[in-house]
Amino acid sequence: MTIDATAHFTGSAPAPSGQAYDPRYDPLVARNPGTGRAYAPSYWVASAGQPPEDDGPVSGDIDVDVAIIGSGSTGMSTALYLAQEHGIAATVLEANQAAWGCSSRSGGQGQNASGRLKRSQWIARWGIDTARKLDAEIRAGFENFRGLTRQIDCEAFDGGHLYLAHRPEKLAGLETEARLMREQFGYATRMMSAEEVRRDYCDERETAGALFEPEGVGIHPLKFTFGLMRKARALGVKVHPASPVQGWTTIDGIHHLRTPGGTVRARRVAVCTGGYTGQALNPLLKNRLMPILSNSVVTRPLTDAELSATNFKSRTFLTDTRTLRFYYRLLEGNRLQIGSRSSVSGADAEDPVHLKLLTDAIARKFPPLAGIRIDYSWWGWVDVSHDMMPRITQPDPGKSIWYAVGYGGNGVSFSTWAGKRLAERVAGKDGGQEVFELPIYRSPLPFPNVLGLVESPAFAPFRRAGQRMLYKWYWFRDEK
Ligand SMILES: Cc1cc2nc3c(=O)[nH]c(=O)nc-3n(C[C@H](O)[C@H](O)[C@H](O)COP(=O)(O)OP(=O)(O)OC[C@H]3O[C@@H](n4cnc5c(N)ncnc54)[C@H](O)[C@@H]3O)c2cc1C
């Protein structure tokens, strides 16, 4: 399979930046993600148009009230809500370019979820009362996201989510989850036969049936994040690209954030660096996140004959029941996007075996598309927390530092709500609100653990070895 690097979208793409894109970048190895690097070669970057105006790299020392580190959808929504609801015009520091991390690389699948756990797992972990409160919170976040996708031009498709059983044995688990969604949480989630999926959505040949949830909005994630940025800047927010925080000291309660162009002295700092959080950024985050690579490709546009042969009737997004699940959908313009997880380290990311995993999946799921030209191939680092749930919190009450990270590949929708809650916390408006007693708000990110029993930073060096073994086991369990 070859990739046609010249087959770019005809619309305008951001101008190339000074530093080349580094496909081998690895947050567990590099100190920070670079300075002003070019975007990953994603379809989103090629089709988003020019980024909004920004405020240029930091040049000279400056004093600010609130600094936000990271300009993805978390950082931009935190800035937006700080300005809109609390009258605070924050300063956003971005190492590379606006929305350079996950927010310009994702699958754009906005789900009614956050973290990697299903609702049945919430109940098992915290009991039904907490699970219901958490559901109300995540659902409010999803509705807020849905509202934003109507305000921002981002190719939003509000068509729900199809969760496909990739083999018949997976149906029972989906049925149990669908019932729980209906009976415990009041959703209109329902099961669909394989025939219904093939007739009404697409002729996905692997599926044995599916869970359909009406909540799900697929978006162009970079257009969406650029939209958040435009809104935030219109309210006075400053966004400085090519301004990585390379050193952080706190003197008399003031944070001195060293960037190549000058030091930003901030009274309060919100960290929104997702899977691109470097180990050296701040001790409060060291070894608290597990960055996991996710690969994605976009094909050339499907012809009318291919659309008919695959019976694509909808742009509803799909995922399957593999542990290392595939996520896919038909995009506006009739290209197919598909992604999954496969490589473990940045050094390994370019190995063609990871691209083959995706092209083989296209051939298996949609045989008429076997061998179709791939126009875009890229990867990015997903922020997975060690207990699979995010945290939006002030990890040390004595320090004016907050973070919103750990969405585990479910951040397209929830990051905007996390930004809203983070803004409340940074503005000091979180006191006395019961919602902040929920597990995602009340404790810091945990360290790595062994089987959920013993938690310690001492396990951090062994995580990648464990991950390699787990990937082999998952593959065996899902395919054999
Ligand atoms: C391939 C892929 C597919 C995905 N698919 C989906 C999906 O379909 N659905 C879903 O819900 N989620 C998905 N996700 C996750 C989702 O994209 C993110 O959760 C979401 O975009 C929120 O990102 P963020 O703003 O928290 O972080 P990011 O968008 O990663 O932004 C963090 C920013 O911080 C900057 N930064 C890091 N360190 C520093 C520093 N020291 N100084 C200054 N800046 C710094 C980085 O340059 C980066 O731009 C996917 C992620 C990937 C990688």
Ligand as a Chemical Component Dictionary entry (heavy atoms), coordinates in Angstrom:
data_LIG
# 
_chem_comp.id                   LIG 
_chem_comp.type                 NON-POLYMER 
_chem_comp.pdbx_formal_charge   0 
_chem_comp.three_letter_code    LIG 
# 
loop_
_chem_comp_atom.comp_id 
_chem_comp_atom.atom_id 
_chem_comp_atom.alt_atom_id 
_chem_comp_atom.type_symbol 
_chem_comp_atom.charge 
_chem_comp_atom.model_Cartn_x 
_chem_comp_atom.model_Cartn_y 
_chem_comp_atom.model_Cartn_z 
_chem_comp_atom.pdbx_ordinal 
LIG C1  C1  C 0 -5.417  9.500  16.454 1  
LIG C2  C2  C 0 -6.385  9.951  17.529 2  
LIG C3  C3  C 0 -7.744  9.656  17.392 3  
LIG C4  C4  C 0 -8.653  10.100 18.355 4  
LIG N1  N1  N 0 -9.982  9.887  18.135 5  
LIG C5  C5  C 0 -10.888 10.333 19.031 6  
LIG C6  C6  C 0 -12.275 10.171 18.769 7  
LIG O1  O1  O 0 -12.693 9.727  17.692 8  
LIG N2  N2  N 0 -13.154 10.564 19.736 9  
LIG C7  C7  C 0 -12.728 11.127 20.904 10 
LIG O2  O2  O 0 -13.571 11.467 21.746 11 
LIG N3  N3  N 0 -11.412 11.345 21.152 12 
LIG C8  C8  C 0 -10.482 10.982 20.236 13 
LIG N4  N4  N 0 -9.155  11.229 20.462 14 
LIG C9  C9  C 0 -8.772  12.044 21.634 15 
LIG C10 C10 C 0 -9.114  13.523 21.378 16 
LIG O3  O3  O 0 -8.551  13.936 20.156 17 
LIG C11 C11 C 0 -8.618  14.447 22.512 18 
LIG O4  O4  O 0 -9.031  13.944 23.756 19 
LIG C12 C12 C 0 -9.186  15.865 22.345 20 
LIG O5  O5  O 0 -8.812  16.405 21.095 21 
LIG C13 C13 C 0 -8.720  16.805 23.455 22 
LIG O6  O6  O 0 -7.374  17.052 23.311 23 
LIG P1  P1  P 0 -6.628  18.038 24.321 24 
LIG O7  O7  O 0 -7.004  19.438 24.039 25 
LIG O8  O8  O 0 -6.813  17.575 25.720 26 
LIG O9  O9  O 0 -5.099  17.785 23.936 27 
LIG P2  P2  P 0 -4.339  18.080 22.566 28 
LIG O10 O10 O 0 -5.258  18.396 21.460 29 
LIG O11 O11 O 0 -3.365  16.977 22.379 30 
LIG O12 O12 O 0 -3.555  19.418 22.903 31 
LIG C14 C14 C 0 -2.460  19.451 23.794 32 
LIG C15 C15 C 0 -1.495  20.519 23.297 33 
LIG O13 O13 O 0 -0.535  20.766 24.336 34 
LIG C16 C16 C 0 0.646   21.184 23.711 35 
LIG N5  N5  N 0 1.755   21.060 24.660 36 
LIG C17 C17 C 0 2.257   19.930 25.204 37 
LIG N6  N6  N 0 3.301   20.232 26.001 38 
LIG C18 C18 C 0 3.451   21.579 25.976 39 
LIG C19 C19 C 0 4.354   22.481 26.600 40 
LIG N7  N7  N 0 5.335   22.061 27.413 41 
LIG N8  N8  N 0 4.218   23.819 26.349 42 
LIG C20 C20 C 0 3.227   24.268 25.533 43 
LIG N9  N9  N 0 2.360   23.452 24.899 44 
LIG C21 C21 C 0 2.461   22.114 25.119 45 
LIG C22 C22 C 0 0.768   20.236 22.514 46 
LIG O14 O14 O 0 1.625   20.769 21.519 47 
LIG C23 C23 C 0 -0.681  20.103 22.061 48 
LIG O15 O15 O 0 -1.007  20.942 20.973 49 
LIG C24 C24 C 0 -8.205  10.811 19.513 50 
LIG C25 C25 C 0 -6.843  11.093 19.657 51 
LIG C26 C26 C 0 -5.934  10.670 18.671 52 
LIG C27 C27 C 0 -4.470  11.007 18.836 53 
# 
loop_
_chem_comp_bond.comp_id 
_chem_comp_bond.atom_id_1 
_chem_comp_bond.atom_id_2 
_chem_comp_bond.value_order 
_chem_comp_bond.pdbx_ordinal 
LIG C1  C2  SING 1  
LIG C2  C3  SING 2  
LIG C2  C26 DOUB 3  
LIG C3  C4  DOUB 4  
LIG C4  N1  SING 5  
LIG C4  C24 SING 6  
LIG N1  C5  DOUB 7  
LIG C5  C6  SING 8  
LIG C5  C8  SING 9  
LIG C6  O1  DOUB 10 
LIG C6  N2  SING 11 
LIG N2  C7  SING 12 
LIG C7  O2  DOUB 13 
LIG C7  N3  SING 14 
LIG N3  C8  DOUB 15 
LIG C8  N4  SING 16 
LIG N4  C9  SING 17 
LIG N4  C24 SING 18 
LIG C9  C10 SING 19 
LIG C10 O3  SING 20 
LIG C10 C11 SING 21 
LIG C11 O4  SING 22 
LIG C11 C12 SING 23 
LIG C12 O5  SING 24 
LIG C12 C13 SING 25 
LIG C13 O6  SING 26 
LIG O6  P1  SING 27 
LIG P1  O7  DOUB 28 
LIG P1  O8  SING 29 
LIG P1  O9  SING 30 
LIG O9  P2  SING 31 
LIG P2  O10 DOUB 32 
LIG P2  O11 SING 33 
LIG P2  O12 SING 34 
LIG O12 C14 SING 35 
LIG C14 C15 SING 36 
LIG C15 O13 SING 37 
LIG C15 C23 SING 38 
LIG O13 C16 SING 39 
LIG C16 N5  SING 40 
LIG C16 C22 SING 41 
LIG N5  C17 SING 42 
LIG N5  C21 SING 43 
LIG C17 N6  DOUB 44 
LIG N6  C18 SING 45 
LIG C18 C19 SING 46 
LIG C18 C21 DOUB 47 
LIG C19 N7  SING 48 
LIG C19 N8  DOUB 49 
LIG N8  C20 SING 50 
LIG C20 N9  DOUB 51 
LIG N9  C21 SING 52 
LIG C22 O14 SING 53 
LIG C22 C23 SING 54 
LIG C23 O15 SING 55 
LIG C24 C25 DOUB 56 
LIG C25 C26 SING 57 
LIG C26 C27 SING 58 
# 
